[in-house]
Structures are given as C-alpha cells and as structure tokens.
C-alpha cells in the first residue's frame, strides 16, 4: 500500500483533538477518589454523629456529574463506549475504520448536536436566574452543573471529529493500518 504524506495540519489537528480528551479525562479522573472519600464522610457523619450536610451530599453529585460528563470524550477516545465488540473485533482494520467513521457521522455527532442544541435554552435560563440548590443548605451554582450538558456535547463532538479524521486518514491510505491498530490497542 502506498501511503501518501498527509498535510501536517491533519496530524496536528488530530493530536490536538486527542489531547483535549486526554486532558479532560485525566484531570477529572482524580475526582472519583475524592468523591468516594466525601461520600464516606457523609455516611460517617450521618450514622456515627447524627450530622447531615446537604451541601456535602450535593458536592458528591456535582463531582459525579463532572466525572461522567467531562470523561465522555476520553472514554470515546479510549474505545470504552458501548459497541458490539464481538463483531467489531473480528472485522478487518479497514472495516473497523468504516464503522468508526460512519458511527461518528451518523450517530455520535447528530446526538451531540441534539444534546447541545436541546440543552442550550435550559442552561441559559439557569444562568439567567442564577439557579441554586432547591434544598435549604444546599450548594449554589446549579447553573454550572447544568452547563456540563453543552460542554459534554462539545467535547464528545470534538473527539468524534478526531475519530472520524483518524478513520478517514486510514481509509485514504495516509496512515498505515498499524498506526490505526496501535491507537485501538492503546485504548484497551
């Protein structure tokens, strides 16, 4: 197979998009440990000392949302989202690239556009009223929590574009199959 040289901008864009997902995934991953510690503190305070803190309980919810919403693009990059691996793993590398490209264009990007567009007014209204917790003693900044919806849609869209670009580079014989396979294996 003759691998033509791709414009450096294609590789730069791909590396840049992948780096965004890596950054958000790695920086939010540490929240899971903190979340577990705070959840244990909430339970301990409540059951051992009879002390409850709504704000502390809500902080666990906020961290949980951060981990899942900002970790979604990282999970996509690492191949961790649901797919029928029994079928996918048996396909040739080029067929997997087709599945990834079509999945990005026909499923992931339309869904992220729907979520981003659909959540926009919801988030705007939350910011407009400076929405806080519905619970007395709860955390403020619910508008920040709701802002994770369009932010997640944006970050997953960017990673879907990276996956599409990687697949297209393979399908156009610009990157070798070994590089595509290496990316998949580093994800597992």
N, C-alpha and C positions, 0 to 999 in steps of 0.2 A: 504494500500500500504506500502510495506517495503522500507524505504529509507536507502540505504546503505551510509556509510560515504565516501565522496569523498576525494581524496587526497587534502591536504591543498593547494598544488600548483595550483590546478584548481581554487579554490576560490581566491587565491592571484592574479593569472593571470587575472581573470575576474574583480576583484576590481581595479587592476592596469590599465587595458584597459578602463574601465568605467571612471576612474579618469582622464585619458588623455583627453577624450571627454568633461568631465565636466570642466576641466581646460581651454581648448581652447575655449569652448563655453562661459564660464563665463568671461574670460579675453577679448574676442573680443566683447562681447555684449555691453560694455560701449562705444564702438566706434560709435554705432548708434546715441547716443545723441550728441557726438562731431560732427559727420557727418552732422546732422541737423543744428547745430549751425553754422558750417562753410558754409554750403550751403546758409543759411540765410545771412551770412556776404557777400558772393559772390554776391548774388542778391541785397542786400542793397548797397554795394559799386558800383555796376554797374548801378543801376537805380537811386539811390539818389545822388551819387557823380560822376558818369561817369567814375569810375575807374575799370579797369578789371585786373584780375590776373590769368593767365593761370595756374601757379603753384598751386594756392589756389583751382582752379577748379579741377585740376588733383588730388589734395590731397583727394577730396571727392570720386573720382573714386577709388583711392588706398584703402581708408577705406571701401568703399562698397565691393570691392573685398575681403578684409581681413575678413569682417563680413560673407560673404556668403561662401567663400572657407574654412575658418577655423571653421565656425559654422556648416558645413555639418555633421560632425561626431556627434556633440552634438545633432543636430536635429534627426539623426538616433537613437541615444540613447534614446531620449525622445519620439520616435514614431511619429515624426512630418512629415516624408516624405509621399508622396502620396501612398495611398493604398486604396483598396475598403473596407472601414470600415463597410459598411452596411452588407457585407458578413462576414468579419473578426470578428467583434464583436459578431456575432451570433454563431460562432464556439466554440467548447469546448476548454479548455485551451491546451490540448494535440494537437489538430488540429492546433491551432494558433502557437504552438511551431514548428510543422512541416512546416507550411507556412513560419515562420521566418527563420528556418534552410535552407530550400530549396531556399528561396529568397536570403539569404546570399551567398550560394554556387553557385546558377545558374544565379543570376542577379547582385548583388552588387559587389562581388569580381571580376568576369570577367570584368565588366565595369570599375572598378577602376584599374585593371591591364592594360586594354586597354588605359585608360586616362594617367596613369603613364608612361607606355612604349611609348605611342604615343607622349607624350609631352617632353620626355627626350631630344631629339636632338634639338628641338625648344628652350628649356630652355638653353641647353649647348651653342648654338650659340649666344643667347642673352648675356650670361655671357662672352663668348669669345670676343665679340665686345664691351663689357661694354655699352650695349644699354641704351640710354636715351630717353627722350621725342622727338617726331617728331616735336613738336611745339616750336617755339622760346620762351624762358622764361618759359618753362615747367619744370617739375621735372625730375631729373635723376633717375637712379635705376629702369628702366623698367625691367631689368633682375630679380630684386627682386619680382616685381609684377608677372612676368611670372613663377617664382619659386613656386608660390602658387599652380599651377596645379599639379605637382607631390606631393607636400606636402599635398594637399587636398586628392589626391588618397591614400596616405599612411595613413592619419588619418581616413578616412572613411573605409579603409580596416581593420585597427586595430579594429574599432568599429564593423564592420561586423563580425570579428572573435569573438568578445565579445558576440554579439547576437547569433552567432552560438553555442558558448560554453554554454551560458545560456540555449538555447533550448535543446541542447544535454543532459545537466545535468538533465533537467526536463524529457526528453524522456527516459533516463536511470534510472529514479526514484531516482536520487541522491539529487535533491532538490524537495521540495513539490510544488504542484500546487499553493499553497497560496503565496509562495515566487515569483513565476513567475508572478502571477496576481498582487502582490504588486509592482513589478518593472514596469509593464504596467501602473498601476494606478498612480504611482508617476510621470510617464511621461506625463500624460494628464494635 
